[in-house]
Amino acid sequence: MLRPTPHNQTRAVGYGELLDRLALCGSEEQRHAELARAIEQGGLPLRLTSTGDLEWTGQGSAPEVVRTFQAGVRHLAASGQSLSRAAVVAACARELVGQGELTEVWKRTLQTVRTLFGLRGVTVLQVTRGQLRAQPAWSVGDLGGAACSADDLQAVREGQPVIREAGLLLPLAGQFRARLALWLNAPGRLWPEQDQLLLRQLAQVMALDHERIQAQRHLSSLMALHRDIMSLEPAEAYRPLLERAVEVIPGAESGSLLLCAGEIFRYAAAVTHDETDLQDVEFDFDDVCGRWYGLDEAAWREGVPRILSGQALRDRGTGYTRNGSREVRPLPSLGTITTHIGVPVIHAGEVYAFLNIESHSDPEAFGDDSLAMARSFAAQAALLLHEANQRARIQQAARTDSLTGLLNRRAFTEELRRQVAHARRHHEPLTLLLADIRHFKQVNDLYGHAAGDEALNQVAELLCATVRAENAVFRWGGDEFAVLLPGTPRSGAEALAGRVEAALTGHAVGRLHLQLNMGVASLAPQDENGEALLQDADAAMYRQKHNA
């Protein structure tokens, strides 16, 4: 039992022993009870206030040892409160980790933070188009004072907390630069270092959890994209690819995809751009690779993304060609871009495209997370485009005659079905010209099969040169050819037959002049699938052959 004694070394030891006993108490209530009991039983000249503080009741000022004891009790009380808060924050962190969706878990966490720290309100702010904006889905209570300045945004991007009179702005920075921040509305509140440390730890857990969720969504997005693109023709895949890129790359507002075609790049798709500005535009390969991209050849081959902004962006702008006319100035739309990511889309050394991702409102929109996402996306896009192109090549090979390069009978059957449906739906004419090489057997018999192949190639080239580009030419089989003429009446098909016959003049294999038997037919109203059209054209061709 402690007894009142003169303030000497014995009393100092007594106060020290009491502090040790108070430190062993598991809660603030237990400490209060132990301290009250010691004061009463030991006759200490101290009084325990309703707030848990100690007042000196002796005469004169309190001795140094008592003042030290008072400070020790206050420290124990503060430490106990910090430990209690730390336990709650740790529980929140455990709940956050590994959850599938953010909204409900984050809102519960923010409600706990509001109660634990006595806040008026708390919300998550997100960097959007160069501004910090409150997210209603992650808001609890009164958000007064949440408006942020450009300096606040810069501090968040640098990962620095901002203490204001109205509250605390706390960046959510994980592996990458913060794109989210907590706003804790508590006017006039002090923010002890212990509280700031707890909140920073919670903020980091939230940031890492958000990055994990974003990575999962990115992976799911790429898987869905892979599934979608595999059902499309390559030309139909470009816009979905670009739309997904703009959607998932942090800071992106717009984008375009330049498709590589030999020594030039052409626009294949654009999102939120003025597409009339990009129509029929071509860029030289060297301009895109050397000047616009700007990194070295090794970086190009590895698909390393780069960021350009400000004057560097304007300096790198290249000239272009539109409809054969060369323009030395950059495209006008370049002037609306504040910062830009460029990344080559390359697979197994083959250049497929160049991906442009832009922000128009925020010069610092892109960070390491944007670059990592752009590179990941471009690598996946390259693989998808490679697979789609390989599939298209296989399909094209199955639809192409290996000797003449014309579409084959399989392609003819598919196209005939499509053109018949179109003609019937729009009430438009459809004609068919069938042709075979007259006396083709004599060519093979007299000069051999190589000469027969030469005759087939001559006829194929002549038909392609004579027929308009929108009309498809097919090698129907053997020495037979077919020309589908959508939107063309019978008179037009007959005129074409006359031009083909005239163009054949002078064409020969050995001493045999090349001639064609040709038959023309038009789609009849009752012909639902084109079978009658094909039979009529074949019969007309046979009649010409018989009469020759």
Secondary structure, DSSP 8 states (H G I E B T S, - for coil): ------SSHHHHHHHHHHHHHHHT-SSHHHHHHHHHHHHHHHT-SEEE-TTS-EEE-SSSS--HHHHHHHHHHHHHHHHHHHHHHHHHHHHHHHHHTT-S-SHHHHHHHHHHHHHHHT-SEEEEEEEETTEEEEEEEEEEE--TT----HHHHHHHHTT--EE-SSEEEEEE-SSS--SEEEEEE-TT----HHHHHHHHHHHHHHHHHHHHHHHHHHHHHHHHHHHHHTTS-HHHHHHHHHHHHHHHSTT--EEEEEEEETTEEEEEEEESS-HHHHTTEEEEHHIIIIIII-S-HHHHHHT--EEEEHHHHHHH---EEETTEEE-S--GGGGG-SEEEEEEEEETTEEEEEEEEEESS-TT---HHHHHHHHHHHHHHHHHHHHHHHHHHHHHHHTB-TTT-SB-HHHHHHHHHHHHHHHHHHT--EEEEEEEETTHHHHHHHH-HHHHHHHHHHHHHHHHHHS-TTSEEEEEETTEEEEEEET--HHHHHHHHHHHHHHTTT-EETTEE--EEEEEEE--TT-SSSHHHHHHHHHHHHHHHHH-
